[in-house]
Amino acid sequence: MDKKLLFKEIDHRLLNDPAPSAYLNELLARGHLDQYPYTMLSGLKAVKQSPQHHPEGDVWNHTLMVVDIAAENKDRSKDRRVFMWSALLHDLGKLPATRIRRGRITAYDHDKLGAGLAQDFLMDLQEDEAFAERVRAMVRWHMQVLFVVKGLPFADIKGMLADLDLDEIALLCYCDRMGRGGMDREKRSKEEENIQKFIKLSSQQHT
């Protein structure tokens, strides 16, 4: 399939399918993601994650879970198209960033690396620079909920809010945190609390 026609089909599925993961898995199985830039997505199947934080397995599995949760919540977004593509591309940076350090699987700076990759991905397939830039910003800041809530030095609320809308990134962060295995009621409740804490702390600094 022509890669730009495939982009339009994925775009349609992301905005209309109740669970886009089924279609995306079908594309992977049929080899339709074996051409650039879709290799940025298919390559995620080989990227392992920490079993402690991601019992669902590889980055591809995680991405599909996030996309399906995003599809359930897309009507809460101010820009459904940016939101859904951000969900699909949010962890592209894990392909180049993932390393084993002292026996642990890490993916330091995958948010920063992924921002550029997401922008490259979209600009290869369409010409809307403003759209690609908005997705880039969402991917760039999708780890801030963890950094802000834990008070880590990587938190940059000022930079984040200069780049995008707080409610939009909070919604993507919610889907990212929920899109993993082993999410029982207690864990879901904790993640929801962290999202609210993230919004509150970010709003306080902004004002």
C-alpha positions in Angstrom: 0.0 0.0 0.0 1.2 3.5 -0.8 2.5 5.0 2.5 0.5 8.2 2.2 -2.7 6.3 1.5 -1.9 4.1 4.5 -1.5 7.3 6.6 -5.0 8.4 5.6 -6.4 5.0 6.5 -4.7 5.0 9.9 -5.9 8.5 10.5 -9.5 7.5 9.8 -9.2 4.5 12.1 -7.7 6.4 15.0 -10.5 8.9 14.8 -13.4 6.4 14.3 -12.5 2.9 15.6 -13.6 2.3 19.2 -10.4 0.2 19.6 -7.8 1.0 16.9 -5.4 -1.6 18.2 -7.1 -4.4 16.2 -6.4 -2.6 12.9 -2.9 -1.6 13.9 -2.1 -5.2 14.8 -3.4 -6.4 11.4 -1.1 -3.9 9.7 1.8 -5.2 11.6 1.0 -8.8 10.8 0.6 -8.2 7.1 3.9 -6.3 6.9 2.4 -3.0 6.0 4.5 -1.3 8.7 7.8 -2.5 7.1 8.4 0.7 5.1 9.8 4.0 6.4 8.6 5.8 8.4 6.2 3.1 9.7 9.3 1.1 10.8 9.4 3.5 13.7 6.3 1.8 14.9 7.0 -1.8 13.9 10.4 -1.5 15.5 8.7 -1.1 18.9 7.7 -4.8 18.9 11.3 -5.7 19.6 11.8 -3.1 22.4 11.5 -4.6 25.8 10.4 -2.8 28.9 10.8 -3.1 32.7 8.5 -5.9 33.8 8.0 -4.0 37.1 6.5 -1.0 35.4 5.3 -2.6 32.2 4.0 -6.1 32.8 2.2 -5.9 29.4 5.5 -6.6 27.7 7.1 -4.7 24.7 6.6 -1.1 23.7 4.2 -2.1 20.9 1.9 -3.8 23.3 2.0 -0.7 25.6 1.4 1.6 22.6 -1.7 -0.3 21.5 -3.1 -0.3 25.0 -2.6 3.5 25.2 -4.2 4.0 21.8 -7.3 2.1 22.8 -7.7 4.0 26.1 -7.1 7.3 24.1 -9.9 6.2 21.7 -12.2 5.9 24.7 -11.3 9.4 25.9 -10.7 11.3 22.6 -14.0 13.3 22.9 -12.5 14.9 26.0 -9.7 16.4 23.9 -9.8 19.8 22.3 -8.1 18.4 19.2 -9.0 14.7 18.7 -6.6 14.2 15.8 -3.6 15.6 17.5 -4.5 13.7 20.6 -4.8 10.3 18.9 -1.7 10.6 16.8 0.2 11.7 20.0 -1.0 8.5 21.7 0.2 6.4 18.8 3.6 8.0 18.5 4.3 8.9 22.1 6.9 6.2 22.7 8.8 6.3 19.4 11.9 7.5 21.3 12.1 4.2 23.2 13.6 2.5 20.1 16.8 4.5 20.2 16.8 5.2 23.9 16.3 1.8 25.5 19.4 0.3 27.2 20.2 -2.2 29.9 22.0 -0.5 32.7 23.1 -2.5 35.7 20.6 -5.2 34.8 17.7 -2.8 34.5 15.9 -1.8 31.3 15.9 2.0 30.9 14.8 4.5 28.3 16.2 7.8 29.5 15.3 10.8 27.4 12.9 8.9 25.2 10.5 11.8 25.5 13.0 14.2 24.0 14.2 11.8 21.3 10.6 10.8 20.5 9.5 14.4 19.9 11.8 14.8 17.0 11.0 11.3 15.6 7.2 11.9 15.8 7.7 15.2 13.9 9.8 13.4 11.3 7.3 10.6 11.0 4.4 13.0 10.3 6.2 15.3 8.0 7.2 12.4 5.8 3.6 11.5 5.3 1.8 14.9 5.2 2.6 18.6 4.8 0.7 20.1 7.8 3.6 21.5 9.8 1.4 23.0 12.5 -0.2 19.6 13.1 3.2 17.8 13.3 4.4 20.5 15.7 1.5 20.0 18.0 2.0 16.3 18.1 5.7 16.9 18.7 4.9 19.0 21.8 2.6 16.3 23.2 5.3 13.6 22.8 8.0 15.8 24.2 6.1 16.4 27.5 4.3 13.2 28.1 6.7 12.1 30.9 6.1 15.3 32.9 3.4 13.8 35.1 5.9 11.5 36.6 8.6 14.1 36.9 6.3 16.7 38.5 4.6 14.5 40.9 7.8 12.9 42.1 9.6 16.3 42.3 12.4 15.1 39.9 14.9 17.6 38.4 13.6 16.8 34.9 10.3 18.5 35.7 9.9 21.7 33.6 6.4 23.1 34.1 7.2 26.5 32.6 8.6 25.0 29.4 5.8 22.5 29.1 3.0 25.2 29.5 4.8 27.4 27.0 4.5 24.6 24.5 1.0 23.2 25.0 -2.3 23.1 26.9 -2.2 21.6 30.4 -5.5 19.7 30.0 -4.4 18.1 26.8 -1.1 16.8 28.1 -2.8 15.6 31.3 -5.2 13.6 29.2 -2.4 12.0 27.3 -0.5 11.3 30.5 -3.6 9.6 31.9 -3.9 7.3 28.9 -0.2 6.5 29.1 -0.3 5.7 32.8 -3.4 3.5 32.4 -2.2 1.7 29.3 -0.2 -1.0 31.0 -0.8 -4.5 32.4 -1.8 -5.2 36.0 -3.9 -2.1 36.5 -6.2 -3.1 39.3 -8.6 -0.8 41.0 -6.0 0.4 43.6 -3.4 1.2 40.9 -5.9 3.0 38.7 -7.0 5.1 41.7 -3.4 6.0 42.5 -2.7 7.0 38.9 -5.9 9.2 38.8 -4.7 10.9 42.0 -1.3 11.5 40.4 -2.9 13.1 37.4 -4.9 15.5 39.6 -1.8 16.3 41.6 0.1 17.0 38.4 -2.6 19.4 37.2 -2.8 21.1 40.5 1.0 21.6 40.9 1.3 22.7 37.3 -1.5 25.2 37.6 -0.1 26.6 40.8 3.3 27.3 39.2 1.7 28.7 36.1 -0.3 31.3 38.1 
